Amino acid sequence: MLTSKLIGLWHHHSLIVQLARREVVGRYKGSIFGVAWSFLNPVFMLIVYTFVYSVVFKSQWTGVGVSQTETRTEFALILFVGIIIHTLISEVFNRAPLLIINNQNYVKRVVFPLEILPVVSVISAVFHATVSLLVMLLAFGAINGYFQWTVVYAPLVILPFVVLTLGFAWVLASLGVYLRDLGQFIGLLTTALMFLAPVFYPLSALPSEFRPWIIANPLTFIIEQMREVLIWGHAPDWAGLLVYSLVSLATAWCGLAWFQRTKKGFADVL
């Protein structure tokens, strides 16, 4: 039964693409620059974080692979990679509890596949994350005059993270129907995930007794590996990526199973 639902997601790929396109374009509907804001926003973020953390706080990134003559812009790029990963999962998590509630008209349509709504939300977040990564790469190339060849591994690194995020999105979208306070809690959770991951600091800056807790954060491994392939020119940790991928697939499988089991009661609650 669940396998047929997974296959069904592919059968609905044209609908998913259509809804995702509407989701992205609709966000900027009525604005002068339109979808161009998806490019301008990360540029502005990069400039702001560069100024705040490099000029105001005079922060430095110390760790393996970091040059001793690190510049302000290099620090900002290292920081920006972590922010992009966190923003992706934060956008999905914060929207997930309200996905079904805000689309009640779809619930009453028996033929509409509700399980594609979290997929659409994830695709939208991935689009914006991809644009932000493009901005980061352009900045890296402008500063250094080259790109790390290991950038080709970036899709392989981030894909398991996207799958993991989708699994959680199915669970949160379902729970949001029954637990209306969930949205408030998720805002706190995503903030905690940001500060309990090496977004603003390297793992080496933490006392050894705290590192296992930070490593347990699902963002940590992906942030570290994305920095390895995008900035420091190292191949990813293939063994760690394999384990992460298996956990992500299991999470997505369980998330979809939970959604399918609980969606039968959506109409009664709404």
Buried (B, 14 or more C-beta within 10 A) or exposed (E): EEEEBEEEBEEBEEBBEEBBBEBBEEBBEEEEEEBEBBBEBBBEBBEEBBEEBBEEEEBEBEBEEBEEEBEBBBBBBBBBBBBBBBBBBBBBBBBBBBBBBEBEEBBEEEEBBBBBBBBBBBBBBBBBBBBBBEBBBBBBEEEEEEBBEBBEBBEBBBBBBBBBBBBBBBBBBBBBBEEEEBBEEBBEBBEEBBEBBBBBBBBEEBEEEEBEEBBEBBBBBBBBBBBBBBBBBBEBBEEEBEEBBEBBBEBBBBBBBBBBEBBEEBEEEE
